[in-house]
Amino acid sequence: MVPFFALAGGIVFFLSRVNPEDVAIPDEEPEREPEPQTLEEQQLDEFVETDRVILEISATLRPLVKQQRKGITDRVAEMRRELTRKHGLWVPLVRIRETVDTDANSYRMLITGRQVADGAIRPDLMLMIGEGRSGLEIEGEETIEPAFGLKARWITPGWKARAELAGYAVVDAVSVLITHLGEVLRSHAHETLSREDLQQMINKVRETHPSLVEELKPEALKASVLHQVVTRLLRERVPVTNLPRILEAALNQAAQHGSDPVALTESVRDELGPMICNRYRDEEGRIRVIVMEPGAEAGLQELLRDRQCLALGPKQLERLLQFFSAEWQKRLRPGSLCVC
């Protein structure tokens, strides 16, 4: 038997005599570059619009996209998180792209390929919003704040301190665009949730509520009906972050209402009542409401067509809306919320 130390010494001697250049080292296989798309594939990508939300900006707004101090890209990410946390909305990724089809400093917002809003900002100026509470003169360019339609004025940064002293709200140009985008997404939240998005959310729920998701079978509740229920809730600005509770409510009511998404949504909304109402509580836990006289409410219920459309003439409907608006304004106090 060869002693261990003798064997080790022989190996060391052999390695010392070997020329490193004589040792063949296999070359690493170079990374393959992705094959370029064919013309047909490029045309298909352009034809099939996959982005639910698109923000198109003019070339003059390009420097604002990734500026050092929180550009549009960073602010969009913050806005998406805020809408989810504060309002319980699902907000998909927002694609930002440059276009030559808009005027300088302009932008437009597309939901599922359809333009739903547009506007213009002044990157070098700040927006002064409101009426103000003093007679201080402030020079600026008259305009309308795009998110809420308020009177506003573009001013130079040098007027900011004077404007704030006069009681105006003053924001930078990127904040104007992001606020507008946030309000558009809130209004169109029901259009931004695709079935694929809903399925991904359900897969996430499966991690903590496996038995609940296991009950979501076509014979119990069709995926298409569930999607319509969730989008109808989003249309009413009902938070959907508590998806397990919504799934439970939908399954509980599905046996009674079957594949009727309208009736099912109404029943689910009833079960979610405490969660919905909690959003409108004041600091003392109270909810301020405006209710209708029972006879008037019963009359309106009879005028409902297919539980969706109120069969009222234009003049009658206008008077009804004016009445509700007047009552709302009379009872709405600063810092409080009312629910009709």
C-alpha positions as CSV (number, residue, x, y, z in Angstrom):
1,M,0.0,0.0,0.0
2,V,1.4,3.4,-1.0
3,P,1.8,5.7,2.0
4,F,-0.6,8.7,1.9
5,F,2.2,11.3,2.2
6,A,4.1,9.7,-0.7
7,L,1.0,9.8,-2.9
8,A,0.3,13.5,-2.0
9,G,3.9,14.4,-2.8
10,G,3.7,12.7,-6.2
11,I,0.6,14.7,-7.1
12,V,2.3,18.0,-6.1
13,F,5.4,17.1,-8.2
14,F,3.2,16.3,-11.2
15,L,1.2,19.5,-11.1
16,S,4.4,21.5,-10.7
17,R,5.7,20.1,-14.0
18,V,2.6,20.7,-16.0
19,N,2.5,23.8,-18.2
20,P,-0.8,25.6,-17.6
21,E,-1.0,26.4,-21.3
22,D,-1.1,22.6,-22.0
23,V,-4.2,22.2,-19.9
24,A,-7.3,22.5,-22.0
25,I,-10.0,24.6,-20.3
26,P,-13.4,24.4,-22.0
27,D,-14.6,27.8,-23.2
28,E,-17.7,29.2,-21.6
29,E,-20.6,29.1,-23.9
30,P,-21.4,32.7,-24.9
31,E,-24.8,34.1,-24.0
32,R,-27.1,34.0,-26.9
33,E,-28.7,37.3,-27.9
34,P,-32.4,37.2,-28.3
35,E,-33.4,36.8,-31.9
36,P,-34.8,40.0,-33.4
37,Q,-38.5,40.1,-33.9
38,T,-39.9,39.5,-37.3
39,L,-41.9,42.2,-39.0
40,E,-45.1,40.1,-38.4
41,E,-44.3,39.8,-34.7
42,Q,-43.7,43.6,-34.4
43,Q,-46.9,44.3,-36.2
44,L,-48.8,41.9,-33.8
45,D,-47.3,43.6,-30.7
46,E,-48.4,47.0,-32.0
47,F,-51.9,45.7,-32.9
48,V,-52.6,43.9,-29.6
49,E,-52.5,46.5,-26.9
50,T,-51.4,44.8,-23.7
51,D,-51.0,47.8,-21.4
52,R,-54.1,48.7,-19.4
53,V,-52.9,52.2,-18.4
54,I,-50.7,54.4,-20.6
55,L,-49.4,57.9,-19.9
56,E,-48.3,59.6,-23.1
57,I,-46.1,62.7,-22.7
58,S,-44.7,65.2,-25.2
59,A,-40.9,65.3,-25.9
60,T,-40.6,68.5,-23.8
61,L,-41.7,66.6,-20.7
62,R,-39.1,63.8,-21.1
63,P,-36.6,65.4,-18.5
64,L,-39.3,65.1,-15.9
65,V,-39.6,61.3,-16.2
66,K,-36.4,60.4,-14.3
67,Q,-35.3,63.7,-12.8
68,Q,-33.1,63.5,-9.7
69,R,-35.7,64.8,-7.3
70,K,-38.6,62.3,-7.7
71,G,-39.5,62.3,-11.3
72,I,-42.7,61.0,-12.9
73,T,-41.5,57.4,-12.7
74,D,-40.9,57.5,-9.0
75,R,-44.1,59.5,-8.3
76,V,-46.2,57.0,-10.3
77,A,-44.9,54.2,-8.2
78,E,-45.7,56.1,-5.0
79,M,-49.2,57.0,-6.3
80,R,-50.0,53.3,-7.1
81,R,-49.1,52.3,-3.5
82,E,-51.1,55.1,-2.1
83,L,-54.2,54.2,-4.0
84,T,-53.9,50.7,-2.9
85,R,-53.3,51.6,0.8
86,K,-55.8,54.4,1.1
87,H,-58.5,53.5,-1.3
88,G,-58.2,49.7,-1.6
89,L,-57.9,49.8,-5.4
90,W,-56.0,47.6,-7.8
91,V,-53.7,49.7,-9.9
92,P,-51.8,48.0,-12.7
93,L,-48.4,49.1,-14.0
94,V,-48.5,52.4,-15.8
95,R,-46.6,52.5,-19.0
96,I,-45.0,55.9,-19.8
97,R,-44.2,56.6,-23.4
98,E,-43.2,59.6,-25.4
99,T,-45.4,60.7,-28.3
100,V,-45.1,63.3,-31.1
101,D,-48.9,63.6,-31.4
102,T,-49.4,66.1,-28.6
103,D,-48.5,69.7,-28.2
104,A,-45.5,70.9,-26.2
105,N,-45.8,70.2,-22.4
106,S,-48.9,68.2,-23.0
107,Y,-49.9,64.7,-21.8
108,R,-52.8,62.3,-22.2
109,M,-54.0,59.2,-20.4
110,L,-55.2,56.1,-22.0
111,I,-57.2,53.3,-20.3
112,T,-57.4,50.0,-22.3
113,G,-56.3,51.9,-25.4
114,R,-58.9,54.7,-25.0
115,Q,-58.1,58.3,-24.2
116,V,-59.9,59.3,-21.1
117,A,-58.1,62.5,-20.0
118,D,-55.5,65.0,-21.1
119,G,-53.8,68.1,-19.9
120,A,-50.7,70.3,-20.0
121,I,-48.2,71.4,-17.4
122,R,-45.4,74.0,-17.2
123,P,-42.2,72.2,-16.0
124,D,-40.5,75.5,-15.1
125,L,-43.4,76.9,-13.1
126,M,-45.6,76.0,-10.1
127,L,-49.4,75.8,-9.9
128,M,-51.1,78.1,-7.4
129,I,-54.6,76.6,-6.6
130,G,-57.6,78.1,-4.8
131,E,-59.1,81.5,-4.1
132,G,-56.7,82.7,-1.4
133,R,-57.7,84.7,1.7
134,S,-55.9,88.0,1.3
135,G,-55.6,90.8,-1.2
136,L,-52.0,90.2,-2.1
137,E,-51.3,90.5,-5.8
138,I,-49.6,87.5,-7.4
139,E,-48.5,87.5,-11.0
140,G,-49.3,84.4,-13.0
141,E,-50.9,82.7,-16.0
142,E,-54.6,81.8,-15.4
143,T,-55.5,78.1,-15.9
144,I,-57.7,75.3,-14.6
145,E,-56.3,72.6,-12.3
146,P,-57.0,69.4,-14.3
147,A,-57.9,66.9,-11.6
148,F,-60.7,68.7,-9.9
149,G,-61.4,71.6,-12.3
150,L,-60.4,74.3,-9.8
151,K,-59.3,77.8,-10.7
152,A,-55.5,78.0,-10.7
153,R,-52.6,80.0,-11.9
154,W,-49.1,79.1,-13.1
155,I,-46.5,81.2,-11.2
156,T,-42.7,81.3,-11.0
157,P,-41.0,79.7,-8.0
158,G,-40.2,83.1,-6.7
159,W,-43.9,83.8,-5.9
160,K,-44.4,80.6,-3.9
161,A,-43.8,82.0,-0.5
162,R,-46.1,85.0,-1.1
163,A,-48.8,82.7,-2.6
164,E,-48.7,80.4,0.5
165,L,-48.9,83.4,2.8
166,A,-52.0,84.4,0.9
167,G,-53.6,81.1,1.6
168,Y,-53.1,79.4,-1.8
169,A,-52.0,75.8,-2.2
170,V,-48.8,75.7,-4.4
171,V,-47.6,72.5,-6.0
172,D,-44.9,71.6,-8.6
173,A,-45.7,70.5,-12.2
174,V,-45.1,66.8,-11.6
175,S,-47.5,66.8,-8.6
176,V,-50.2,68.3,-10.9
177,L,-49.8,65.5,-13.4
178,I,-49.6,62.8,-10.8
179,T,-52.7,64.0,-9.0
180,H,-54.6,64.1,-12.3
181,L,-53.5,60.5,-13.0
182,G,-54.5,59.3,-9.6
183,E,-58.0,60.7,-10.0
184,V,-58.4,59.2,-13.4
185,L,-57.3,55.8,-12.1
186,R,-59.8,56.1,-9.2
187,S,-62.6,56.9,-11.7
188,H,-61.7,54.1,-14.1
189,A,-60.5,51.4,-11.6
190,H,-63.2,49.0,-12.8
191,E,-61.7,49.1,-16.3
192,T,-58.1,48.5,-15.2
193,L,-58.7,45.1,-13.5
194,S,-58.4,42.3,-16.0
195,R,-59.3,38.7,-15.4
196,E,-55.6,37.8,-15.4
197,D,-55.0,40.4,-12.7
198,L,-57.9,38.9,-10.6
199,Q,-56.6,35.4,-11.0
200,Q,-53.2,36.5,-9.8
201,M,-54.9,38.1,-6.7
202,I,-56.8,34.8,-6.1
203,N,-53.5,32.9,-6.3
204,K,-52.1,35.2,-3.6
205,V,-55.2,34.6,-1.5
206,R,-54.6,30.8,-1.9
207,E,-51.5,31.1,0.2
208,T,-53.5,32.1,3.3
209,H,-57.0,30.8,2.5
210,P,-56.5,27.6,0.5
211,S,-59.9,26.1,1.4
212,L,-61.7,29.2,0.4
213,V,-60.0,29.3,-3.0
214,E,-60.7,25.6,-3.4
215,E,-64.4,26.3,-3.4
216,L,-64.1,28.7,-6.4
217,K,-65.2,26.1,-9.0
218,P,-67.2,26.9,-12.1
219,E,-70.2,25.0,-10.8
220,A,-70.2,27.2,-7.7
221,L,-69.1,30.5,-9.1
222,K,-67.9,31.2,-12.6
223,A,-64.8,33.2,-13.0
224,S,-66.5,35.6,-15.4
225,V,-69.3,36.3,-12.9
226,L,-66.8,36.9,-10.1
227,H,-64.8,39.3,-12.3
228,Q,-68.0,41.3,-13.0
229,V,-68.8,41.4,-9.3
230,V,-65.4,42.8,-8.4
231,T,-65.4,45.3,-11.2
232,R,-68.8,46.5,-10.2
233,L,-67.6,47.0,-6.7
234,L,-64.6,49.0,-8.0
235,R,-67.0,51.1,-10.1
236,E,-68.7,52.1,-6.8
237,R,-65.2,52.7,-5.3
238,V,-65.6,49.9,-2.8
239,P,-62.1,48.8,-1.6
240,V,-61.2,45.3,-2.8
241,T,-58.0,44.8,-0.8
242,N,-59.9,42.4,1.6
243,L,-60.4,40.0,-1.3
244,P,-60.9,36.9,1.0
245,R,-64.0,38.6,2.5
246,I,-65.3,39.4,-0.9
247,L,-64.8,35.9,-2.1
248,E,-66.6,34.5,1.0
249,A,-69.5,36.9,0.4
250,A,-69.7,36.0,-3.3
251,L,-69.7,32.2,-2.5
252,N,-72.3,32.6,0.2
253,Q,-74.7,34.4,-2.2
254,A,-73.9,32.5,-5.4
255,A,-76.2,29.7,-4.7
256,Q,-79.2,32.1,-4.5
257,H,-78.3,34.5,-7.3
258,G,-76.4,32.1,-9.6
259,S,-74.9,33.8,-12.7
260,D,-76.7,37.2,-12.2
261,P,-73.8,39.6,-11.6
262,V,-76.0,42.5,-10.7
263,A,-78.0,40.7,-8.0
264,L,-74.9,39.0,-6.7
265,T,-73.1,42.4,-6.4
266,E,-76.0,43.8,-4.4
267,S,-75.9,40.9,-2.0
268,V,-72.1,41.0,-1.7
269,R,-72.3,44.8,-1.0
270,D,-74.8,44.1,1.8
271,E,-72.4,41.6,3.4
272,L,-69.6,44.1,3.1
273,G,-71.7,46.9,4.6
274,P,-69.7,47.4,7.8
275,M,-66.4,47.5,5.9
276,I,-67.8,50.0,3.4
277,C,-69.3,52.3,6.0
278,N,-66.2,52.3,8.2
279,R,-64.5,54.4,5.6
280,Y,-66.9,57.3,6.3
281,R,-66.7,57.4,10.1
282,D,-65.5,60.6,11.7
283,E,-63.0,60.9,14.5
284,E,-65.8,60.1,17.0
285,G,-66.9,57.0,15.1
286,R,-70.1,58.5,13.8
287,I,-71.4,58.4,10.2
288,R,-73.4,61.3,8.8
289,V,-76.0,60.2,6.3
290,I,-78.8,61.6,4.2
291,V,-81.8,59.3,3.9
292,M,-84.9,59.4,1.8
293,E,-88.5,59.4,3.1
294,P,-89.6,55.7,2.9
295,G,-92.5,56.4,0.5
296,A,-90.2,58.3,-1.9
297,E,-87.6,55.5,-1.7
298,A,-90.2,52.9,-2.5
299,G,-91.4,54.9,-5.5
300,L,-87.9,55.1,-6.9
301,Q,-87.4,51.3,-6.3
302,E,-90.5,50.7,-8.5
303,L,-89.0,52.8,-11.3
304,L,-85.8,50.8,-11.5
305,R,-85.4,48.8,-14.7
306,D,-83.5,45.6,-14.5
307,R,-82.1,46.8,-11.1
308,Q,-79.8,49.1,-13.1
309,C,-81.6,52.0,-14.8
310,L,-83.8,54.5,-13.1
311,A,-86.8,55.1,-15.4
312,L,-87.1,58.9,-15.0
313,G,-87.5,61.6,-17.6
314,P,-84.6,64.1,-18.1
315,K,-86.4,66.9,-16.2
316,Q,-87.5,64.6,-13.3
317,L,-84.0,63.2,-13.0
318,E,-82.5,66.7,-13.1
319,R,-84.8,67.9,-10.3
320,L,-83.9,64.9,-8.2
321,L,-80.2,65.5,-8.6
322,Q,-80.6,69.1,-7.8
323,F,-82.5,68.2,-4.6
324,F,-79.8,65.8,-3.5
325,S,-77.1,68.3,-4.3
326,A,-78.8,71.0,-2.3
327,E,-79.3,68.7,0.7
328,W,-75.7,67.5,0.5
329,Q,-74.4,71.1,0.5
330,K,-76.5,72.1,3.4
331,R,-75.4,69.2,5.6
332,L,-71.8,68.9,4.5
333,R,-69.5,70.5,7.1
334,P,-65.7,71.0,6.8
335,G,-63.9,67.9,7.9
336,S,-66.9,65.6,7.8
337,L,-68.3,63.2,5.3
338,C,-71.9,62.4,4.3
339,V,-73.3,59.3,2.7
340,C,-76.5,59.3,0.6
